[in-house]
């Protein structure tokens, strides 16, 4: 017959302690997964925005270059631009240079010309607005 001895150390965990540990660890893991998932979404959004900005910057760059090379051969419409026979226009959501896509995901393209200054406006499919003004050199 065994007698209860309070000085004897017991080893192991009780069922309640094991369940509490599992619950706490599960909450910590769920929290970490949420943080990582949110970080991945932010990275994807930022990456898409950077790609959009690069495409529109490239479009601005090539149009500016063409205007600088041929300042007297420019025909500006409301939604298109022709420089030295090269036609820049919007086809659906693609900004085109003749038949080549320069920048995808463009919702609107506007051109205005006033007193030797050409203003270009792009609105992306994410409703971001990008604009520039190009002053023709004399």
Buried (B, 14 or more C-beta within 10 A) or exposed (E): EEEEEEEEEEEEEEEEEEEEEEEEEEEEEEEEEEEEEEEEEEEEEEEEEEEBEEBBEEBBEBBBEBBEEEBEEBEBEEEBBBBEEBBBBBEEBBBBBEEEBBBBBBBBBBBEBEEEEBBBBBBBEEEBEBEBEBEBEE
